[in-house]
Amino acid sequence: MEIIEETLLSSTIYPCVLFVDDEESLLASVRRILRTQCILKTCDNPHEALKLLRRSPDQFDAIISDMMMPGLNGVEFLAEARSISPDTPRILLSGSLTETALREAINKAGIARVLVKPIPAHAILNTVRDIVSEETGEIRPSRLMVQRMRTALKEDHTVVFQRRVDAHDFGIIGAEALSRFPKLQNTYTLEEIITGAEDHPVIGALTFKVLDYIIHHHDAFESRFGTVPISINLSPHSVADSNFVNSLLDFLSTCRNLPKLEFEITEQSNLAFTAEFQKNLPRLRAAGYPVFIDDFGVGNNSMSLLRKGHFSGLKLDKSLIARLDDHNTIDSSFVEWVTQAAHQLGMTVVAEGVETLDAATFLQHIGVDELQGYFFGHPEPLPSLN
């Protein structure tokens, strides 16, 4: 038996795949191609693969198995895999498969796809991507990262706050709550952690964890920042989930001594255009919570969301602001135009990633309302109150 430990990729949204085949030449080819695009484990023995699955039943986004293997054929293996991890898509490789055998594979093992051998590794990769994709075409979050975030929320999560200032006088008028995972960030970047789990219900659990932290540290927050609003990030996945929004609004309605809250929702997801998202977003505003488009200008959805009219404001992405210091006329003109357009729609404009006085002065000059960035302070923990 041979298990190749996963290659940890720079992007944890890549699928985690278990590949089982007793043909070493195919395994070698698969390793060369897939391990640069997947978190890959290969195994040449179906019995050993089942032991691996029992140890980590929720780790894999897809399971691929050859049909003809000694001791246990592919249908038998995938049927057992189905009983261990029923929600994981299963793919069968076969040189030939009769209609009867195909029917048995579907009924017994619940396979999602049959691939006919010989098959090039890149075709297997395309099938994996197709199988584990949502209807939007986006790769689902890595189960490995979801599992690690669940663990981190219990024992490895804290919150820091970064101030937002008035662009006119640089006085503090708000703060953004930002999650940190001290141990997990020794292995992954913060962006990898959030991106790897943001399209899974666990991201909603993170929101409630942040709210709980804010409620229990309200006095320490006011001691450090005063009575200013706190902005919290929401995933489009959460907003598109009516059950989550119901739970969130019910929870907030029962909280006493709650600081003023604002929400930020990234524009980098097609979920923002679903009917559920468009129905739920106004509910947040109707309940008295301003909602901002976060990371505005970095993706393809910025202008489309601006036209929807459900947002209280937008936050210009830090990548746009960083280029202002290079005296990039295209970016500076775009930032100025967006600011004017947003104001015509009655929206507040916040610039993120402000790191120099020159950038702050320019943004002040063109009418941006609020500024946030290292020039005004790094994200910081709350003071301990005895």
C-alpha positions in Angstrom: 0.0 0.0 0.0 1.2 3.5 -0.8 -0.3 6.7 0.4 1.1 10.0 -0.9 0.6 12.7 1.6 -1.3 15.7 0.3 0.6 18.6 -1.3 -0.6 21.7 0.5 -1.4 24.2 -2.1 -1.3 28.0 -2.0 -5.0 28.0 -2.7 -7.0 25.8 -0.3 -10.2 26.1 -2.4 -8.8 23.3 -4.6 -10.6 20.0 -4.1 -9.2 17.2 -1.8 -9.2 14.0 -3.8 -8.7 10.3 -2.9 -7.5 8.3 -5.9 -7.5 4.5 -5.6 -5.9 2.3 -8.3 -3.5 -0.6 -8.4 -1.9 0.5 -11.6 1.3 2.3 -10.7 1.8 4.0 -14.1 -1.6 5.6 -13.9 -1.0 6.7 -10.3 2.3 8.3 -11.3 0.6 10.2 -14.1 -2.2 11.3 -11.9 0.3 12.6 -9.3 2.2 14.7 -11.8 -1.0 16.4 -13.1 -3.5 16.5 -10.2 -1.2 17.3 -7.3 -0.6 20.8 -8.7 -4.4 21.3 -8.9 -5.7 19.3 -6.0 -5.0 18.2 -2.5 -4.2 14.6 -3.5 -3.9 11.3 -1.7 -3.3 8.2 -3.8 -3.6 4.6 -2.6 -2.9 1.3 -4.4 -5.0 -0.9 -2.1 -8.8 -0.5 -1.7 -8.8 -2.0 1.8 -6.1 0.4 3.0 -8.1 3.3 1.3 -11.2 2.3 3.4 -9.1 2.5 6.6 -8.0 6.0 5.6 -11.6 7.0 4.9 -12.8 5.7 8.3 -10.1 7.8 10.0 -11.1 11.0 8.1 -14.6 10.5 6.6 -15.1 14.2 5.9 -11.8 15.0 4.4 -12.4 14.4 0.7 -14.3 16.3 -1.9 -14.2 13.4 -4.4 -13.2 9.7 -4.4 -12.0 8.0 -7.6 -11.5 4.2 -8.0 -10.4 1.8 -10.6 -12.9 -1.0 -11.4 -10.6 -4.0 -11.6 -8.5 -4.4 -8.4 -7.4 -7.5 -6.5 -9.4 -8.3 -3.4 -12.2 -5.7 -3.9 -13.5 -4.3 -7.2 -14.3 -0.7 -7.7 -18.1 -1.0 -7.3 -17.6 -2.9 -4.0 -15.0 -0.4 -2.8 -17.2 2.7 -3.7 -20.3 1.1 -2.1 -18.3 0.8 1.2 -17.0 4.3 0.7 -20.5 5.5 0.3 -21.5 4.1 3.6 -18.6 5.8 5.3 -18.9 9.2 3.6 -22.3 9.3 1.8 -22.1 13.0 0.7 -18.7 12.6 -1.1 -19.0 12.2 -4.9 -17.7 8.9 -6.3 -16.1 8.3 -9.7 -15.5 4.9 -11.3 -12.7 4.1 -13.7 -13.2 1.1 -16.0 -11.8 -0.3 -19.2 -15.3 -1.5 -20.2 -18.6 -1.7 -18.4 -21.7 -3.5 -19.5 -25.1 -1.9 -19.0 -25.9 -4.3 -16.2 -22.6 -3.5 -14.5 -23.3 0.2 -14.9 -26.7 -0.1 -13.4 -25.2 -2.0 -10.4 -22.6 0.7 -10.0 -25.2 3.4 -9.9 -27.6 1.6 -7.5 -25.0 0.0 -5.2 -22.3 2.6 -5.1 -24.2 5.7 -6.1 -21.5 6.8 -8.5 -21.6 10.2 -10.0 -19.6 9.5 -13.1 -17.9 6.6 -15.1 -14.6 7.3 -16.9 -13.4 4.9 -19.5 -9.8 3.8 -19.4 -7.3 4.6 -20.8 -7.9 8.2 -19.9 -5.4 11.1 -19.7 -4.8 12.6 -16.3 -6.0 16.1 -17.4 -9.4 14.6 -18.4 -9.6 13.1 -14.8 -8.8 16.6 -13.4 -11.6 18.2 -15.5 -14.1 15.6 -14.3 -13.1 16.2 -10.7 -13.6 19.9 -11.1 -16.9 19.4 -12.8 -18.1 17.0 -10.1 -17.2 19.1 -7.1 -18.4 22.4 -8.6 -21.6 24.2 -7.7 -24.0 25.2 -10.4 -22.3 28.6 -10.5 -19.1 26.9 -11.7 -17.2 27.7 -8.5 -15.2 25.0 -6.7 -16.8 24.2 -3.4 -14.7 24.9 -0.3 -12.1 22.3 0.7 -13.4 19.9 3.3 -9.9 19.9 4.8 -10.1 23.7 5.4 -13.7 23.4 6.6 -12.7 20.8 9.1 -9.8 22.9 10.3 -11.9 26.0 10.7 -14.4 24.1 12.8 -11.6 23.1 15.1 -10.1 26.6 15.2 -13.4 28.1 16.2 -13.3 26.1 19.4 -9.8 26.8 20.4 -7.9 29.0 18.0 -9.9 32.1 17.2 -9.8 35.7 18.3 -10.8 39.1 17.0 -8.9 42.2 16.3 -10.2 45.6 15.3 -9.0 48.2 12.8 -10.2 51.7 13.0 -12.1 53.7 10.3 -11.6 57.4 10.3 -13.5 60.4 8.9 -11.7 61.5 5.7 -12.2 65.2 6.6 -10.4 65.3 10.0 -9.1 61.7 10.5 -11.1 61.3 13.6 -12.2 57.7 14.5 -15.8 57.0 13.4 -15.9 53.2 13.3 -13.9 49.9 13.5 -13.9 46.7 11.5 -13.9 43.4 13.4 -11.4 40.9 11.8 -10.9 37.3 12.7 -7.5 35.8 13.5 -6.5 32.1 13.9 -3.1 32.2 15.6 -2.2 28.5 15.2 -3.8 27.9 11.9 -2.1 30.9 10.4 1.3 29.2 11.0 0.4 27.0 8.1 -2.1 29.0 6.0 -2.5 32.7 5.2 -5.6 34.4 6.5 -6.9 34.7 3.0 -6.5 31.0 2.4 -8.4 30.2 5.5 -11.4 32.4 4.8 -11.5 31.7 1.1 -11.2 27.9 1.7 -14.4 27.9 3.8 -16.4 30.9 2.8 -18.9 28.9 0.7 -19.8 26.5 3.5 -22.1 26.9 6.5 -19.1 27.0 8.8 -18.6 30.6 7.6 -21.9 31.4 9.3 -20.6 29.9 12.5 -17.6 32.2 12.3 -20.0 35.2 12.1 -21.8 34.2 15.3 -18.4 33.6 16.9 -17.4 37.2 16.1 -20.7 38.5 17.4 -20.2 36.6 20.6 -16.8 38.1 21.0 -18.0 41.6 20.5 -20.9 41.2 23.0 -18.6 39.8 25.7 -15.9 42.4 25.1 -18.2 45.5 24.6 -16.7 47.4 27.5 -13.1 46.8 26.4 -14.1 47.9 22.8 -15.6 51.2 24.0 -12.6 51.8 26.3 -10.3 51.6 23.2 -12.4 53.0 20.4 -15.4 54.8 21.9 -19.1 54.4 21.0 -18.6 53.9 17.3 -20.1 51.3 14.9 -18.5 47.9 14.4 -18.5 46.4 10.9 -18.6 42.6 10.5 -17.9 40.6 7.4 -20.6 38.4 6.0 -20.2 35.7 3.4 -22.5 35.8 0.3 -23.1 32.2 1.1 -24.6 33.2 4.5 -26.7 36.0 3.1 -28.1 33.6 0.4 -29.2 31.2 3.2 -32.6 32.3 4.6 -32.1 30.1 7.7 -28.9 31.9 8.5 -30.4 35.3 8.1 -33.4 34.3 10.2 -31.2 33.1 13.0 -29.0 36.2 12.8 -31.9 38.6 13.0 -33.5 36.6 15.8 -30.2 36.6 17.7 -29.6 40.3 17.3 -33.2 41.2 18.3 -32.6 39.5 21.7 -29.2 41.0 22.5 -29.1 43.8 25.0 -26.5 46.5 25.1 -25.4 45.7 21.6 -23.2 48.2 19.9 -24.2 49.6 16.5 -23.4 47.1 13.8 -22.7 47.3 10.1 -22.1 44.4 7.7 -19.7 44.0 4.8 -20.3 41.6 2.0 -17.6 40.8 -0.6 -18.6 41.2 -4.2 -16.5 38.3 -5.4 -19.3 35.7 -5.6 -22.1 34.9 -8.0 -24.3 34.0 -5.0 -24.9 37.7 -4.7 -27.1 37.5 -7.8 -29.3 34.6 -6.5 -33.0 35.3 -5.7 -32.4 34.3 -2.0 -29.5 36.8 -1.6 -31.5 39.6 -3.2 -34.5 38.8 -1.0 -32.4 38.6 2.3 -30.1 41.6 1.8 -32.9 44.2 2.2 -34.0 42.4 5.4 -30.7 43.3 7.0 -31.1 47.0 6.1 -34.7 47.0 7.1 -33.7 45.8 10.5 -31.4 48.8 10.8 -28.0 47.4 9.8 -26.1 49.2 7.1 -24.6 46.9 4.5 -21.5 47.7 2.5 -20.1 46.1 -0.7 -16.6 45.0 0.4 -13.6 44.7 -2.0 -15.2 46.9 -4.5 -13.3 47.1 -7.8 -11.4 43.9 -7.5 -13.8 41.5 -9.3 -16.3 41.4 -12.1 -19.5 42.0 -10.0 -18.8 45.5 -8.7 -20.8 47.5 -11.1 -23.7 45.0 -11.3 -24.1 45.0 -7.6 -23.9 48.8 -7.5 -27.0 48.9 -9.8 -29.0 46.7 -7.4 -29.4 49.5 -5.0 -29.6 47.4 -1.8 -26.3 48.6 -0.3 -25.7 51.5 2.1 -22.1 52.0 0.9 -19.0 50.5 -0.7 -15.5 49.9 0.4 -12.9 50.5 -2.3 -10.5 47.6 -2.4 -7.0 48.1 -1.1 -5.5 47.0 -4.5 -7.0 50.1 -6.1 -5.8 52.4 -3.3 -2.2 50.9 -3.4 -1.9 51.9 -7.0 -2.8 55.6 -6.2 0.8 56.1 -4.8 2.1 55.1 -8.3 0.3 58.1 -9.7 -1.7 55.8 -11.9 -4.2 58.1 -13.7 -6.5 55.3 -14.8 -7.0 54.0 -11.3 -7.2 57.5 -9.7 -9.9 58.5 -12.3 -11.8 55.3 -11.7 -11.7 55.8 -7.9 -12.9 59.4 -8.4 -15.7 58.4 -10.7 -16.9 55.6 -8.4 -17.0 58.0 -5.5 -19.1 60.4 -7.4 -21.5 57.7 -8.7 -21.9 56.2 -5.3 -22.7 59.6 -3.8 -25.3 60.1 -6.4 -26.9 56.9 -5.2 -26.8 58.1 -1.6 -24.0 55.6 -0.6 -21.1 56.1 1.7 -17.6 55.4 0.3 -14.9 53.9 2.4 -11.3 53.5 1.1 -9.4 50.5 2.5 -5.6 50.0 2.5 -4.6 53.6 3.0 -0.9 53.5 3.9 0.4 57.0 3.0 -0.5 60.6 3.7 -0.4 61.3 -0.1 -3.1 58.6 -0.7 -5.2 59.9 2.3 -5.0 63.5 1.0 -6.0 62.5 -2.6 -9.0 60.5 -1.3 -10.0 63.4 1.0 -9.8 65.7 -2.0 -12.1 63.6 -4.3 -14.7 63.3 -1.6 -14.3 59.8 -0.1 -16.1 59.7 3.2 -14.1 57.3 5.3 -10.5 55.9 5.3 -9.1 52.7 6.7 -5.5 51.3 6.6 -2.1 51.1 8.2 -1.6 54.8 8.0 -4.2 55.2 10.7 -3.5 52.0 12.6 -3.0 48.3 12.2 -5.6 45.8 13.4 -5.2 45.5 17.2 -6.5 43.4 20.0 -8.7 44.9 22.7 -7.1 45.9 26.0 -7.6 43.7 29.1 -10.0 45.3 31.6 -9.5 44.2 35.2 
